[in-house]
Amino acid sequence: MIFNKWFNFANYQKRLRRLYITKRYRIIPEIPSEEESKRILENYKSFPFSLVPKEYMGPIKFKDLNLLRGEIVELWWITSRKNISNVPKYFLYEYGINYSETVDKLHNLDLLTSDNQLTQLGRSLIKNSAQIIWEHKAAKSINEDGKIEYSSDKDVHGNFFEVKRVRYPRKKTEEKLDDYFCHSNLRIQYLWNIKKYNQCEKEALEQISRGNKYPLIYQILAQLYRKSKLYEKEADILKQGIQAQIDIHNPGVAKRDFKRRLVKVNELIRNTSHE
């Protein structure tokens, strides 16, 4: 009773710290501002990712070092780009670390040189942490057990997972057709990603002929035709895409985006006809 009374009247930063303690975090995350702490406390029950995941605050052993997941991600982030002036907020809110203090730690542990390059030890750590970097880049969700699940169209080595072609369903029920179209959309995206453009065009046009009206098909075909400077074909597929969104009563932004793109491609058609 005394604890509950104290918890209710403590400031939000102290309340957030106390919450992490009661949830038995091994290491307490960096606590954000009073205003942000209040936002987190108000939202974490409905949106679990408002809290720093507990599994992110357990030390990871590498040789004789103990590091947090976020510290490894920060080492990778600093050394994988030219401009590091715009620091992502996820270091604080997702990984629970103080960016500036972590930079100092990475230097002190001989993982980072004075000009922010990887040392030999740092290179070894990043090579050993491919799974952590992959998970950082992946889409994240929380399952029923409260564990984080990761999904990506690439494997740990950066290669796209193959999406195989599926057969057109014999029984054309609404459910079976929708499953078929959804999988086929992944297949078209895969072909685009690996730059098999001819096969991508062939299968995308086949999808349209079979009634696939999802905007992704038209978007990829429009990009493909723009890349090949086939502006008339791009204009035609955009018109089909606009009509398809009308047919399925799509309330999203696809129709708007297709109309904007159509205006631009019509300008290209006019300009090329005057050359």
Backbone as JSON, one array per atom type, in Angstrom:
{
  "sequence": "MIFNKWFNFANYQKRLRRLYITKRYRIIPEIPSEEESKRILENYKSFPFSLVPKEYMGPIKFKDLNLLRGEIVELWWITSRKNISNVPKYFLYEYGINYSETVDKLHNLDLLTSDNQLTQLGRSLIKNSAQIIWEHKAAKSINEDGKIEYSSDKDVHGNFFEVKRVRYPRKKTEEKLDDYFCHSNLRIQYLWNIKKYNQCEKEALEQISRGNKYPLIYQILAQLYRKSKLYEKEADILKQGIQAQIDIHNPGVAKRDFKRRLVKVNELIRNTSHE",
  "N": [[0.83, -1.21, 0.0], [1.9, 1.25, 0.83], [3.94, 1.38, -1.03], [2.46, 1.54, -3.45], [1.23, 4.03, -3.1], [3.46, 5.69, -3.05], [4.4, 5.2, -5.64], [2.4, 6.27, -7.27], [2.61, 9.02, -6.79], [5.21, 9.73, -7.35], [7.64, 11.34, -9.51], [7.51, 11.09, -13.15], [9.81, 10.02, -14.38], [11.07, 8.68, -12.25], [9.05, 6.86, -11.69], [9.03, 5.36, -14.03], [11.56, 4.21, -13.95], [11.24, 2.68, -11.61], [9.31, 0.92, -12.54], [10.75, -0.61, -14.41], [12.47, -1.83, -12.61], [10.7, -3.35, -11.03], [9.91, -5.15, -12.95], [12.07, -6.69, -13.13], [14.41, -6.15, -14.69], [17.7, -6.79, -15.76], [19.61, -4.87, -16.27], [18.99, -1.49, -15.91], [17.3, 0.46, -18.26], [18.39, 3.48, -19.97], [16.81, 6.36, -18.86], [14.36, 8.39, -20.34], [13.32, 11.86, -20.92], [11.19, 13.69, -18.58], [8.68, 14.25, -19.73], [8.62, 12.4, -21.86], [8.84, 10.04, -20.43], [6.4, 10.03, -19.1], [4.7, 9.68, -21.32], [5.43, 7.09, -22.12], [4.7, 5.56, -19.87], [1.96, 5.89, -19.96], [1.27, 4.51, -22.21], [2.38, 1.94, -22.43], [1.03, -0.44, -21.74], [-0.87, -0.88, -23.7], [0.71, -0.67, -25.95], [3.29, -2.55, -26.12], [5.92, -2.19, -27.07], [6.57, 0.31, -26.29], [8.05, 0.26, -24.02], [11.51, -0.4, -23.35], [12.63, -3.43, -24.65], [12.93, -6.22, -22.49], [14.75, -8.28, -23.02], [16.66, -6.94, -24.42], [18.24, -5.73, -22.61], [19.99, -7.41, -21.41], [23.31, -8.47, -20.73], [25.68, -9.17, -23.33], [28.11, -11.47, -24.01], [31.36, -11.12, -25.29], [34.33, -12.37, -26.04], [36.37, -11.11, -23.59], [34.63, -9.14, -22.96], [31.61, -7.45, -21.93], [28.68, -6.53, -23.34], [25.85, -4.49, -24.23], [23.04, -5.16, -26.35], [22.24, -2.88, -27.8], [24.58, -1.36, -27.77], [26.26, -2.78, -29.43], [24.84, -2.51, -31.8], [25.07, 0.24, -32.09], [27.83, 0.53, -32.5], [28.04, -0.73, -35.0], [26.37, 1.02, -36.45], [27.68, 3.53, -36.36], [30.01, 3.01, -37.81], [29.2, 2.28, -40.32], [28.37, 4.21, -42.04], [28.72, 7.49, -43.55], [27.84, 9.97, -42.57], [27.2, 10.81, -39.33], [25.84, 12.57, -37.82], [23.14, 12.91, -37.39], [21.58, 11.45, -35.04], [19.85, 8.45, -34.49], [16.73, 8.04, -32.75], [16.16, 5.59, -31.77], [18.19, 4.44, -30.29], [17.93, 5.33, -27.68], [15.13, 4.87, -27.12], [14.47, 2.29, -28.02], [16.65, 0.65, -27.49], [17.58, 1.5, -25.06], [19.91, 2.96, -24.31], [22.44, 5.46, -23.7], [23.55, 7.5, -26.17], [25.9, 9.15, -26.45], [27.44, 8.46, -24.19], [27.85, 5.81, -24.77], [29.45, 5.94, -27.05], [31.85, 6.83, -25.92], [32.38, 4.6, -24.34], [32.79, 2.62, -26.29], [35.13, 3.53, -27.45], [36.85, 3.35, -25.23], [36.92, 0.62, -24.84], [38.44, -0.22, -26.88], [37.23, -0.75, -29.32], [36.63, 1.05, -31.2], [38.27, 3.45, -33.16], [40.05, 6.6, -32.73], [39.14, 8.21, -34.8], [36.7, 7.18, -35.31], [36.62, 4.65, -36.6], [36.47, 1.1, -37.17], [38.29, -0.94, -34.97], [40.59, -3.74, -34.98], [39.57, -5.53, -33.13], [36.98, -4.51, -32.99], [36.05, -5.03, -35.59], [36.01, -7.78, -35.52], [34.02, -8.19, -33.59], [31.71, -7.12, -34.88], [31.54, -8.84, -37.07], [30.96, -11.16, -35.71], [28.47, -10.59, -34.83], [26.38, -10.76, -36.66], [23.76, -11.76, -36.63], [22.49, -10.17, -34.72], [22.61, -7.66, -35.96], [21.08, -8.2, -38.19], [18.59, -8.66, -36.97], [18.16, -6.14, -35.95], [17.64, -4.67, -38.28], [15.37, -5.91, -39.2], [11.74, -6.27, -39.45], [9.68, -5.98, -36.56], [7.74, -7.7, -34.11], [5.58, -8.52, -31.34], [4.96, -11.6, -29.84], [2.39, -13.82, -28.48], [3.51, -14.74, -26.15], [5.02, -12.69, -25.3], [7.48, -12.43, -26.44], [9.94, -11.18, -28.75], [9.48, -11.23, -32.22], [11.04, -11.6, -35.38], [11.1, -10.46, -38.75], [11.96, -10.56, -42.21], [12.78, -9.85, -45.64], [15.23, -10.62, -46.34], [18.15, -12.68, -45.73], [20.54, -13.36, -43.06], [22.92, -12.73, -44.29], [22.3, -10.83, -46.11], [21.08, -11.61, -48.44], [18.28, -12.01, -50.6], [15.41, -13.81, -49.58], [14.2, -16.57, -51.35], [11.2, -16.46, -53.16], [8.92, -18.62, -54.18], [7.03, -19.48, -57.12], [3.51, -19.94, -57.1], [0.77, -22.2, -57.77], [-2.12, -21.39, -59.71], [-5.25, -21.33, -58.12], [-7.49, -24.15, -58.25], [-10.11, -24.29, -57.28], [-11.85, -21.49, -57.24], [-12.45, -19.82, -54.92], [-13.21, -16.93, -52.92], [-11.47, -16.67, -50.73], [-9.33, -18.44, -51.36], [-8.39, -17.3, -53.73], [-7.56, -14.8, -52.8], [-5.47, -15.51, -51.07], [-3.75, -16.62, -52.96], [-3.22, -14.36, -54.59], [-1.97, -12.66, -52.71], [0.37, -14.1, -52.04], [1.5, -14.17, -54.58], [2.02, -11.47, -54.96], [4.18, -11.13, -53.21], [5.98, -12.69, -54.58], [6.3, -11.23, -57.0], [7.44, -8.89, -55.97], [9.82, -9.98, -55.03], [11.07, -10.82, -57.46], [11.46, -8.33, -58.6], [13.21, -7.22, -56.72], [15.52, -8.81, -57.02], [16.2, -8.14, -59.51], [15.26, -9.42, -61.82], [13.93, -8.51, -64.32], [12.5, -9.03, -66.75], [11.14, -11.44, -66.25], [9.72, -10.59, -64.08], [7.99, -8.64, -65.19], [6.51, -10.3, -66.91], [5.18, -12.1, -65.13], [3.8, -10.29, -63.54], [2.0, -9.06, -65.33], [0.54, -11.3, -65.97], [-0.69, -11.73, -63.51], [-2.41, -9.53, -63.39], [-4.12, -10.15, -65.5], [-5.42, -12.26, -64.36], [-6.93, -11.14, -62.46], [-5.81, -9.87, -60.25], [-5.8, -7.14, -58.32], [-4.33, -5.71, -56.54], [-2.45, -2.88, -55.44], [0.37, -3.04, -55.5], [1.25, -4.57, -57.71], [0.75, -2.93, -59.96], [2.26, -0.75, -59.26], [4.93, -1.72, -59.29], [5.17, -2.5, -61.97], [4.87, 0.01, -63.18], [7.19, 1.28, -62.24], [9.08, -0.35, -63.46], [8.6, 0.14, -66.18], [9.18, 2.86, -66.29], [11.88, 2.81, -65.69], [12.81, 1.56, -67.96], [12.24, 3.47, -69.78], [9.83, 3.33, -71.11], [7.44, 5.02, -71.58], [4.8, 5.28, -72.54], [3.72, 2.76, -72.01], [3.93, 2.81, -69.25], [2.11, 4.85, -68.6], [-0.26, 3.65, -69.45], [-0.43, 1.4, -67.72], [-0.69, 2.66, -65.3], [-3.16, 3.9, -65.54], [-4.76, 1.64, -65.64], [-4.22, 0.73, -63.07], [-5.34, 2.75, -61.48], [-8.06, 2.43, -62.08], [-8.4, -0.14, -61.12], [-8.15, 0.22, -58.36], [-10.38, 1.72, -57.88], [-12.31, -0.17, -58.51], [-12.03, -2.06, -56.44], [-12.63, -0.57, -54.31], [-10.6, 0.69, -52.79], [-9.49, 2.44, -50.06], [-7.1, 3.62, -49.58], [-3.93, 5.34, -50.26], [-3.07, 4.69, -52.77], [-4.45, 5.13, -55.23], [-4.37, 7.93, -55.39], [-1.56, 8.32, -55.49], [-0.96, 7.0, -57.88], [-2.29, 8.67, -59.69], [-0.81, 11.02, -59.43], [1.66, 10.14, -60.35], [0.96, 9.54, -62.94], [0.49, 12.06, -64.04], [3.11, 13.05, -64.11], [4.38, 11.2, -65.84], [2.99, 11.66, -68.17], [3.91, 14.19, -68.78], [6.54, 13.55, -69.38], [6.09, 12.06, -71.69], [5.09, 14.01, -73.4], [7.32, 15.71, -73.56], [9.29, 14.06, -74.71], [8.15, 13.65, -77.17], [8.54, 16.02, -78.4], [11.14, 16.17, -78.95]],
  "CA": [[0.0, 0.0, 0.0], [2.81, 2.4, 0.88], [4.63, 1.42, -2.32], [1.54, 2.04, -4.47], [1.05, 5.46, -2.89], [4.68, 6.36, -3.51], [4.49, 5.06, -7.08], [1.44, 7.17, -7.9], [2.96, 10.43, -6.64], [6.58, 9.99, -7.78], [7.68, 11.91, -10.86], [7.38, 10.05, -14.16], [11.09, 9.35, -14.59], [11.25, 7.73, -11.15], [8.05, 5.81, -11.85], [9.46, 4.47, -15.12], [12.69, 3.43, -13.43], [10.68, 1.71, -10.69], [8.63, -0.1, -13.34], [11.78, -1.52, -14.92], [12.98, -2.6, -11.47], [9.7, -4.36, -10.65], [9.88, -6.14, -14.03], [13.31, -7.44, -12.96], [15.42, -5.92, -15.72], [19.05, -6.98, -15.22], [20.21, -3.53, -16.35], [17.92, -0.51, -16.1], [17.54, 1.3, -19.44], [18.49, 4.94, -19.85], [15.47, 6.92, -18.7], [14.22, 9.63, -21.11], [12.83, 13.05, -20.22], [9.97, 13.57, -17.79], [7.54, 14.21, -20.64], [8.65, 11.13, -22.59], [8.56, 8.98, -19.45], [4.95, 10.04, -18.92], [4.1, 9.07, -22.52], [5.69, 5.65, -22.08], [3.89, 4.97, -18.81], [0.55, 5.92, -20.35], [1.01, 3.72, -23.41], [3.08, 0.65, -22.54], [0.13, -1.59, -21.62], [-1.49, -1.08, -25.02], [1.79, -0.78, -26.93], [4.42, -3.08, -25.35], [7.19, -1.68, -27.56], [6.87, 1.59, -25.65], [9.14, -0.06, -23.09], [12.68, -1.08, -23.91], [12.46, -4.87, -24.42], [13.75, -6.76, -21.4], [15.84, -9.09, -23.56], [17.7, -6.05, -24.96], [19.03, -5.19, -21.51], [20.86, -8.45, -20.85], [24.66, -8.36, -21.29], [26.13, -10.14, -24.33], [29.54, -11.68, -23.78], [32.23, -11.27, -26.45], [35.68, -12.5, -25.48], [36.32, -10.72, -22.17], [33.78, -7.95, -22.88], [30.17, -7.56, -21.75], [28.06, -5.41, -24.06], [24.43, -4.54, -24.49], [22.69, -5.26, -27.76], [22.24, -1.54, -28.39], [25.96, -0.9, -27.92], [26.76, -3.44, -30.64], [24.16, -1.85, -32.92], [25.66, 1.57, -32.23], [29.14, 0.35, -33.13], [27.78, -0.99, -36.43], [25.78, 2.21, -37.07], [28.71, 4.57, -36.49], [31.06, 2.63, -38.76], [28.63, 1.82, -41.6], [27.86, 5.37, -42.78], [29.63, 8.64, -43.54], [27.29, 11.05, -41.74], [26.65, 10.31, -38.07], [25.4, 13.74, -37.05], [21.71, 12.77, -37.06], [21.54, 10.22, -34.25], [18.49, 7.9, -34.38], [16.16, 8.01, -31.41], [15.96, 4.22, -31.28], [19.2, 4.06, -29.3], [17.35, 5.6, -26.36], [13.79, 4.33, -26.87], [14.38, 0.86, -28.31], [17.76, -0.09, -26.89], [17.78, 1.94, -23.69], [21.28, 3.39, -24.05], [22.82, 6.85, -23.93], [24.41, 7.45, -27.34], [27.21, 9.78, -26.21], [28.18, 7.65, -23.23], [28.22, 4.57, -25.45], [30.6, 6.25, -27.91], [33.02, 6.82, -25.04], [32.63, 3.22, -23.93], [33.34, 1.89, -27.44], [36.54, 3.96, -27.54], [37.6, 2.82, -24.08], [37.05, -0.84, -24.98], [39.27, -0.46, -28.06], [36.4, -1.23, -30.44], [36.49, 2.19, -32.09], [39.46, 4.3, -33.17], [39.78, 8.02, -32.42], [38.39, 8.8, -35.92], [35.46, 6.4, -35.43], [36.75, 3.48, -37.47], [36.55, -0.14, -36.42], [39.58, -1.56, -34.68], [40.56, -5.16, -35.3], [38.62, -6.13, -32.19], [35.65, -4.06, -33.39], [35.66, -5.78, -36.8], [35.7, -9.14, -35.08], [32.74, -8.14, -32.91], [30.65, -6.93, -35.86], [31.43, -10.1, -37.82], [30.37, -12.14, -34.81], [27.14, -10.11, -34.42], [25.55, -10.65, -37.85], [22.37, -12.03, -36.29], [21.98, -8.98, -34.02], [22.43, -6.6, -36.96], [19.92, -8.6, -39.0], [17.4, -8.44, -36.16], [17.97, -4.69, -35.86], [17.07, -4.2, -39.55], [14.13, -6.63, -39.5], [10.48, -5.84, -38.85], [9.54, -6.61, -35.25], [6.42, -7.81, -33.49], [5.62, -9.25, -30.08], [4.02, -12.71, -29.89], [1.51, -13.96, -27.32], [4.35, -15.0, -24.98], [5.78, -11.48, -24.99], [8.8, -12.49, -27.06], [10.05, -10.44, -30.0], [9.66, -12.0, -33.44], [11.67, -10.8, -36.43], [10.8, -10.9, -40.12], [12.67, -9.79, -43.23], [12.86, -10.53, -46.94], [16.64, -10.97, -46.55], [18.75, -13.49, -44.69], [21.57, -12.69, -42.26], [24.01, -12.3, -45.18], [21.8, -9.79, -47.01], [20.51, -12.18, -49.66], [16.82, -12.1, -50.55], [14.81, -15.14, -49.51], [13.49, -16.9, -52.59], [9.74, -16.64, -53.09], [8.6, -19.45, -55.34], [5.74, -19.27, -57.77], [2.47, -20.89, -56.69], [-0.22, -22.49, -58.8], [-3.43, -20.75, -59.67], [-6.15, -22.28, -57.46], [-8.53, -24.78, -59.05], [-11.36, -23.77, -56.74], [-11.64, -20.03, -57.2], [-13.19, -19.15, -53.86], [-12.64, -15.61, -52.59], [-10.35, -16.86, -49.81], [-8.2, -19.05, -52.06], [-7.86, -16.31, -54.68], [-6.85, -13.76, -52.06], [-4.19, -16.12, -50.65], [-2.93, -16.73, -54.17], [-2.77, -13.02, -54.99], [-1.03, -12.15, -51.7], [1.66, -14.77, -52.24], [2.03, -13.73, -55.88], [2.59, -10.14, -54.77], [5.51, -11.34, -52.64], [6.79, -13.23, -55.67], [6.61, -10.12, -57.9], [8.39, -8.04, -55.26], [11.09, -10.72, -55.02], [11.66, -10.74, -58.8], [11.91, -6.94, -58.75], [14.37, -7.0, -55.85], [16.71, -9.48, -57.55], [16.41, -7.53, -60.83], [14.83, -10.27, -62.94], [12.87, -7.62, -64.78], [11.64, -9.64, -67.77], [10.26, -12.4, -65.58], [8.86, -9.78, -63.22], [6.94, -8.08, -66.04], [5.68, -11.39, -67.41], [4.32, -12.62, -64.08], [2.92, -9.22, -63.08], [0.92, -8.94, -66.32], [-0.29, -12.49, -65.79], [-1.5, -11.49, -62.32], [-3.48, -8.59, -63.74], [-5.07, -10.86, -66.34], [-6.16, -13.19, -63.51], [-7.8, -10.39, -61.56], [-5.08, -9.3, -59.11], [-5.95, -5.69, -58.37], [-3.54, -5.08, -55.48], [-1.67, -1.78, -56.02], [1.79, -3.36, -55.66], [1.49, -5.05, -59.07], [0.77, -1.78, -60.86], [3.39, 0.1, -58.85], [6.19, -2.29, -59.77], [5.18, -2.39, -63.43], [5.12, 1.42, -63.51], [8.62, 1.52, -62.0], [9.83, -1.09, -64.47], [8.48, 0.84, -67.46], [9.91, 4.13, -66.17], [13.3, 2.46, -65.75], [13.11, 1.22, -69.36], [11.81, 4.62, -70.57], [8.64, 2.96, -71.87], [6.5, 5.92, -70.92], [3.42, 4.97, -72.94], [3.31, 1.58, -71.24], [3.76, 3.23, -67.87], [0.86, 5.59, -68.51], [-1.37, 2.71, -69.59], [-0.56, 0.55, -66.53], [-1.18, 3.52, -64.22], [-4.61, 4.05, -65.74], [-5.36, 0.38, -65.19], [-4.08, 0.69, -61.62], [-6.33, 3.67, -60.91], [-9.37, 1.8, -62.22], [-8.42, -1.31, -60.23], [-8.38, 0.69, -56.98], [-11.79, 2.11, -57.84], [-13.1, -1.4, -58.54], [-11.99, -2.77, -55.15], [-12.96, 0.43, -53.28], [-9.42, 0.86, -51.94], [-9.53, 3.79, -49.47], [-5.72, 4.06, -49.31], [-3.33, 6.43, -51.04], [-2.55, 4.17, -54.04], [-5.08, 5.83, -56.37], [-3.8, 9.28, -55.42], [-0.18, 8.24, -55.94], [-0.96, 6.65, -59.3], [-2.68, 9.86, -60.45], [0.33, 11.93, -59.43], [2.69, 9.58, -61.23], [0.45, 9.65, -64.31], [0.75, 13.44, -64.48], [4.54, 13.17, -64.42], [4.75, 10.41, -67.02], [2.41, 12.35, -69.34], [4.85, 15.27, -69.09], [7.67, 12.91, -70.06], [5.64, 11.69, -73.03], [5.04, 15.25, -74.2], [8.69, 16.21, -73.76], [10.0, 13.2, -75.65], [7.55, 13.79, -78.51], [9.01, 17.29, -78.96], [12.61, 16.07, -79.19]],
  "C": [[0.86, 1.25, 0.0], [3.53, 2.54, -0.45], [3.73, 2.01, -3.41], [1.32, 3.54, -4.35], [2.27, 6.23, -3.37], [4.76, 6.34, -5.03], [3.58, 6.07, -7.78], [1.87, 8.63, -7.85], [4.4, 10.75, -7.06], [6.57, 10.64, -9.16], [7.79, 10.78, -11.88], [8.69, 9.32, -14.42], [11.35, 8.31, -13.49], [10.27, 6.58, -11.26], [8.47, 4.82, -12.94], [10.63, 3.61, -14.67], [12.19, 2.33, -12.49], [9.97, 0.58, -11.43], [9.63, -1.12, -13.88], [12.34, -2.4, -13.8], [11.99, -3.71, -11.09], [9.57, -5.45, -11.72], [11.19, -6.95, -14.09], [14.25, -7.35, -14.17], [16.8, -6.07, -15.08], [19.81, -5.66, -15.2], [19.08, -2.56, -16.66], [18.24, 0.35, -17.32], [17.75, 2.76, -19.08], [17.07, 5.51, -19.82], [15.37, 8.24, -19.48], [13.67, 10.77, -20.26], [11.54, 12.76, -19.46], [8.75, 13.43, -18.7], [7.47, 12.88, -21.39], [8.36, 9.95, -21.66], [7.07, 8.88, -19.18], [4.26, 9.36, -20.1], [4.25, 7.55, -22.49], [4.8, 4.97, -21.05], [2.41, 4.91, -19.19], [0.24, 4.93, -21.47], [1.52, 2.29, -23.37], [2.16, -0.56, -22.44], [-0.55, -1.9, -22.95], [-0.45, -1.3, -26.1], [3.07, -1.23, -26.22], [5.78, -2.55, -25.8], [7.5, -0.28, -27.03], [7.99, 1.44, -24.63], [10.32, -0.64, -23.85], [12.52, -2.57, -23.64], [13.45, -5.4, -23.37], [14.95, -7.52, -21.93], [16.96, -8.23, -24.16], [18.63, -5.53, -23.86], [19.84, -6.26, -20.78], [22.23, -8.37, -21.49], [24.98, -9.5, -22.25], [27.65, -10.26, -24.19], [30.26, -11.86, -25.11], [33.67, -11.23, -25.97], [35.63, -12.12, -23.99], [35.47, -9.47, -21.96], [32.33, -8.33, -22.6], [29.52, -6.31, -22.35], [26.56, -5.6, -24.14], [24.19, -4.62, -25.99], [22.78, -3.89, -28.45], [23.64, -0.99, -28.61], [26.6, -1.52, -29.15], [26.15, -2.79, -31.88], [24.76, -0.47, -33.16], [27.04, 1.51, -32.88], [28.99, 0.12, -34.62], [27.28, 0.28, -37.11], [26.84, 3.28, -37.33], [29.67, 4.28, -37.63], [30.51, 2.17, -40.11], [28.05, 2.97, -42.42], [28.85, 6.54, -42.64], [29.15, 9.72, -42.58], [26.66, 10.46, -40.48], [26.14, 11.45, -37.19], [23.94, 13.62, -36.61], [21.49, 11.43, -36.35], [20.1, 9.7, -34.13], [18.01, 7.83, -32.93], [16.03, 6.59, -30.87], [17.04, 3.77, -30.31], [18.67, 4.25, -27.88], [16.07, 4.8, -26.13], [13.67, 2.83, -27.12], [15.45, 0.06, -27.58], [18.14, 0.38, -25.49], [19.19, 2.38, -23.34], [21.44, 4.88, -24.33], [23.87, 6.87, -25.05], [25.81, 7.97, -27.05], [28.06, 8.95, -25.25], [28.65, 6.34, -23.87], [29.41, 4.79, -26.38], [31.88, 6.2, -27.08], [33.39, 5.4, -24.64], [33.27, 2.42, -25.06], [34.8, 2.26, -27.68], [37.37, 3.31, -26.44], [37.83, 1.32, -24.17], [37.87, -1.22, -26.21], [38.48, -1.14, -29.2], [36.31, -0.19, -31.55], [37.75, 3.04, -31.99], [39.06, 5.74, -32.87], [39.02, 8.71, -33.54], [37.18, 7.92, -36.29], [35.5, 5.34, -36.52], [36.83, 2.23, -36.59], [38.0, -0.54, -36.18], [39.49, -3.03, -35.1], [39.57, -5.9, -34.41], [37.19, -5.77, -32.56], [35.15, -4.81, -34.61], [35.26, -7.2, -36.43], [34.34, -9.2, -34.4], [31.59, -8.03, -33.9], [30.45, -8.2, -36.68], [30.71, -11.16, -37.0], [28.9, -11.81, -34.48], [26.18, -9.97, -35.6], [24.07, -10.85, -37.54], [21.74, -10.82, -35.59], [21.71, -7.85, -35.0], [21.23, -6.92, -37.84], [18.63, -8.32, -38.24], [17.11, -6.94, -36.01], [17.26, -4.16, -37.12], [15.68, -4.77, -39.81], [12.91, -5.93, -38.9], [10.27, -6.62, -37.56], [8.08, -6.64, -34.79], [6.57, -8.62, -32.21], [4.55, -10.34, -30.11], [3.23, -12.81, -28.58], [2.3, -14.2, -26.02], [5.19, -13.8, -24.58], [7.18, -11.47, -25.57], [8.79, -11.75, -28.39], [10.25, -11.42, -31.16], [10.16, -11.07, -34.54], [11.3, -11.36, -37.8], [11.49, -9.97, -41.11], [12.63, -10.56, -44.54], [14.3, -10.9, -47.28], [17.13, -11.86, -45.42], [19.85, -12.7, -43.98], [22.68, -12.12, -43.13], [23.56, -11.26, -46.19], [21.23, -10.29, -48.3], [18.99, -12.3, -49.52], [16.38, -13.56, -50.46], [14.04, -15.39, -50.81], [12.0, -17.06, -52.31], [9.33, -17.38, -54.35], [7.19, -19.16, -55.85], [4.75, -20.33, -57.28], [1.45, -21.06, -57.81], [-1.5, -21.69, -58.59], [-4.43, -21.74, -59.1], [-7.22, -22.85, -58.4], [-9.91, -24.3, -58.6], [-11.19, -22.28, -56.47], [-12.56, -19.37, -56.17], [-12.48, -17.82, -53.54], [-11.4, -15.75, -51.7], [-9.12, -17.42, -50.52], [-7.57, -18.08, -53.05], [-7.06, -15.23, -53.94], [-5.5, -14.28, -51.56], [-3.23, -16.21, -51.82], [-2.37, -15.39, -54.58], [-1.73, -12.46, -54.0], [0.34, -12.79, -51.86], [2.3, -14.32, -53.55], [2.61, -12.33, -55.79], [3.99, -10.22, -54.18], [6.48, -11.83, -53.71], [7.21, -12.1, -56.63], [7.63, -9.18, -57.26], [9.78, -8.68, -55.23], [11.79, -10.61, -56.38], [12.19, -9.33, -59.07], [13.19, -6.71, -57.95], [15.64, -7.62, -56.41], [16.97, -9.09, -59.01], [16.18, -8.48, -62.0], [13.63, -9.59, -63.59], [11.95, -8.25, -65.82], [10.65, -10.61, -67.16], [9.26, -11.67, -64.68], [7.7, -9.21, -64.03], [5.97, -9.17, -66.49], [4.68, -11.86, -66.35], [3.37, -11.55, -63.55], [1.74, -9.03, -64.03], [-0.02, -10.13, -66.23], [-1.22, -12.32, -64.58], [-2.68, -10.57, -62.63], [-4.55, -9.3, -64.57], [-5.93, -11.83, -65.53], [-6.98, -12.47, -62.43], [-7.13, -9.82, -60.32], [-5.12, -7.78, -59.23], [-5.19, -4.97, -57.25], [-2.61, -4.03, -56.1], [-0.2, -2.11, -56.28], [2.13, -3.78, -57.09], [1.65, -3.88, -60.04], [1.95, -0.85, -60.54], [4.7, -0.42, -59.41], [6.27, -2.22, -61.29], [5.45, -0.95, -63.87], [6.59, 1.76, -63.33], [9.47, 0.85, -63.08], [9.79, -0.35, -65.81], [9.19, 2.19, -67.42], [11.41, 3.87, -66.32], [13.72, 2.17, -67.19], [12.74, 2.35, -70.32], [10.66, 4.27, -71.52], [7.45, 3.73, -71.29], [5.04, 5.66, -71.28], [2.88, 3.77, -72.18], [3.08, 1.94, -69.78], [2.43, 3.95, -67.68], [-0.33, 4.64, -68.56], [-1.56, 1.87, -68.32], [-1.04, 1.37, -65.33], [-2.68, 3.74, -64.33], [-5.34, 2.79, -65.3], [-5.33, 0.28, -63.66], [-5.1, 1.57, -60.91], [-7.72, 3.03, -60.94], [-9.5, 0.61, -61.28], [-8.72, -0.89, -58.79], [-9.82, 1.16, -56.81], [-12.67, 0.87, -57.74], [-13.16, -2.08, -57.17], [-12.27, -1.82, -53.98], [-11.81, 0.6, -52.27], [-9.38, 2.28, -51.39], [-8.15, 4.38, -49.26], [-5.23, 5.12, -50.29], [-2.88, 5.97, -52.43], [-3.13, 4.93, -55.23], [-4.51, 7.23, -56.51], [-2.39, 9.27, -55.97], [-0.08, 7.89, -57.42], [-1.32, 7.86, -60.16], [-1.53, 10.86, -60.54], [1.41, 11.44, -60.39], [2.26, 9.69, -62.69], [0.67, 11.05, -64.87], [2.2, 13.59, -64.91], [4.93, 12.41, -65.69], [4.15, 11.03, -68.29], [3.28, 13.53, -69.76], [6.06, 14.71, -69.83], [7.32, 12.52, -71.49], [5.61, 12.91, -73.93], [6.43, 15.76, -74.52], [9.45, 15.37, -74.78], [9.42, 13.32, -77.06], [8.01, 15.06, -79.2], [10.5, 17.23, -79.3], [12.89, 15.73, -80.65]]
}
